[in-house]
Amino acid sequence: MSRVARSKLLAGVFLLMLALVLAACGGGGGGGEAASAEPAQSINGAGASFPAPIYSEMFQQLAEDQGTQVNYQSIGSSGGQEQFIQETVAFGASDEPMDEEEEQQAGGNPMHIATVGGAVAAAYNLEGVDQLNLTGEVLSDIYLGNITTWNDPAIAELNPDVQLPSEQIAVVHRSDGSGTTNIFTSYLAAVNPAWESGPGAGGEIDWPTGIGADGNEGVAGQISQTPNSIGYVNLEYAIANEIPFASIGEAGGGANFVEPSTETARNAIAAADIPDDLKVTVSSTAPQGEDVYPITGLTWLLVRQQQDDLAQCRAVAETAWFVTHEGQELAPEQNYVQIPENVVSIDEEFIRSMEAEGQPCYEE
C-alpha cells in the first residue's frame, strides 16, 4: 500500500472514530437532543413535614420501579417555599398555598400539584385519659391562653365521664413556618372570631402562649415528653408515636364529636369546593357533618410550568405523575387520604403542561 493510500485510510479511520465519540457524547443535533431527553437520575426536593412519612414511602417505591432517586428534606412548608423560590431544589412541598407575591418571586408560572390529604390531630399527653372531646372554640381558647387547666368547666362540660386533672395545660405549637400550622389555625379562625382577629390564620403566626417545636416530628416528641400537654400534628405522627388525640365537635358542642381518621378526613375533602388551581385550605371552611373531621387539608408539590433544564424537568414530571397515580395506593396505610379523581384530572393537566427547552417534560 502506498504512503498516500495509507494516509487516506488512517484519516478515514480517524474521522469514523471521531464521529462515534461525538455521537456517544451527545454531539451533533440528533444525538444531543436524544441524550438530553433522558430524565435526570436524581433530583432534590424540600418542604412540608406533614407529608414526609408518605413521601418517604412513595419516593422509595419510585426509585425501585423507575430508578429515579428523590432526595427530600422535611424542613417545613415555609422552608420548602423559600428553597423553591431560590431555585435550590427541583421542587418544593407545602401544605400552605403560595400567595401571589411568593409566586411572582418564584417565577416560571409555579403550579400546585395536590398529592394527598390528611387530618391534623389535637394530640395530648394526659395520664389516665384515653378519650377526649373538644370543640374548635375550646381548642382556640386553650391556644389563646384563656383556658389554662385541664379541669376547666369548658372542657369538663364536653367530657362528663372523664376524670380531668387540675394540672396546668402545657400548650405545644410549631416554631417553624408550617403548612400544618396553616391548616390548624385556619380552622381556629373559622370557628372563633377572637382567633381570627387576633393571631389569625397562616403558616407563621405570633403565638399567644405555649412551647415551640420544629416540624411535626418535633411537636410529636415534645408532646410525648411533656405531661399534661396538648399540640397539633398530622395524624400519622400521632399514631406512629402512640399519642392519643381528641375528637372534635361542632360549634356549640352537642353529640357530634368526630375522631380524625383517613375516612373522616376524606369526607371533609369530598365536601370541599376545590378550585381549578387546587389552592384551597379545607379547614378554613370548618366543614361539619356526620363523620366529617374539620381540621383537614391538602398538601402540594410546587413545580414550575416553564423550566430551563429538560432532564431535571422530566424527572420532576415523572415524580409528580407517580405520586399522583401509582403512589396513591400507599396513602391509606400511612393514614393519608388519596386525592379524588377530579383533583387527579387537574394534576394531570398541570403535569402535561410542563415544558423545558421547547419540549414537553412528561412523556406519555
Secondary structure, 3 states (H helix, E strand, C coil): CCHHHHHHHHHHHHHHHHHHHHHHHCCCHHHHHHHHCCCCCEEEEEECCCCHHHHHHHHHHHHHHHCCEEEEEECCHHHHHHHHHHCCCCEEEECCCCCHHHHHHHCCCEEEEEEEEEEEEEEEECCCCCCCEEEHHHHHHHHHCCCCECCCHHHHHHCCCCCCCCCECEEEEECCCCHHHHHHHHHHHHHCHHHHCCCCCCCCCCCCCCEEECHHHHHHHHHHHCCCEEEEEEHHHHHHCCCCECEEECCCCCCCEECCCHHHHHHHHHHCCCCCCCCCCHHHHCCCCCCCCCCEEEEEEEEECEECCHHHHHHHHHHHHHHHCHHHHHCHHHCCEECCHHHHHHHHHHHHCCEECCEECCCC
